[in-house]
Amino acid sequence: MAKSPRKVRSANAVSQASSRRPRKAAEPVGSPLPPSAAIDPCRPLSAQIYELAREAIVSLWLKPGQALSEKEIAAQLGVSRTPVREALMRLSDEGLIEVFRQSGTFVSPIKLHDVYEGLLIREALETAVVRQATRKFDRRFESRFEALLARQRQCAERDDYDGFHALDEEFHRTISECSGTPRVWRLIISAKAQLDRVRRLGIRAPGQFQRILQQHESIVAGMKSGDEARAASALQEHLNAVFASIRLLLDENSAYFASDQPEPSGRAPLSHRADPPREDQVRTRKRAASAGLGRIP
């Protein structure tokens, strides 16, 4: 029986793996990054390449399982391979790509455990942030939030999913600014990569634009009124909404998700369902428990 490829873990191994030519079957088709991807020569190259590649992965332009070529990314952006390699190392640390010594570099599948972990970190940090933003709410931010909501409504009318998501990110970053803790938002970003891929899948569900807008409006209303509990509750409802649709996303996009992993069934939208778990789900959970993973809470 053939051995499965061994994943490269060290920075040196990543460098060695990325310098090898991938197998012919793994060659990417067309430009690896969106055609709009461009480099500003006045900014650090590695950071820009990381941002461009990360957005391509999170937006699902680069799909789970898709091969990546360090050489082709460098050629598309007109840079050397060194900053590309550094950017890919960061993406590997975040779990967004996987590097295999013999097979090449690939976009990682979505792992439900990582999705839940990202949500756990985000919920803990951002709940504290929105409470502080409510206590410190500055009326100068009121017009900023109103403008963001108005622009999101315009994106919803045009079915502009990318624009809507970008404004969603700006909305939450503005909450962090309002609280006086902008660095916390950078910590949240680094923890929620897998979560963001699920959000980008779910945003296309019917009625999702309106649900998100209503949740954002409730968060702003809580902050404006000085009601910390209301703002925090609205934020938690907003963040947890991703789990209401995750089972449907699993069924419709099974190829994007890692196989043989436990379902994050502890969240209310899933744990209160009437239908029992399927036999294959029971087997998966037993294997996860025997491997020491336990059941995802």
Secondary structure, 3 states (H helix, E strand, C coil): CCCCCCECCCHHHHHHHHCCCCCHHHCCCCCCCCCCCCCCCCCCHHHHHHHHHHHHHHCCCCCCCCEECHHHHHHHHCCCHHHHHHHHHHHHHCCCEEEECCCEEEECCECHHHHHHHHHHHHHHHHHHHHHHHHCCCCHHHHHHHHHHHHHHHHHHCCCHHHHHHHHHHHHHHHHHHHCCHHHHHHHHHHCHHHHHHHHHHCCCCCHHHHHHHHHHHHHHHHHHCCHHHHHHHHHHHHHHHHHCHHHHHHHCHHHECCCCCCCCCCHHHHCCCCCCCHHHHHHHHHHHHCCCCCCC
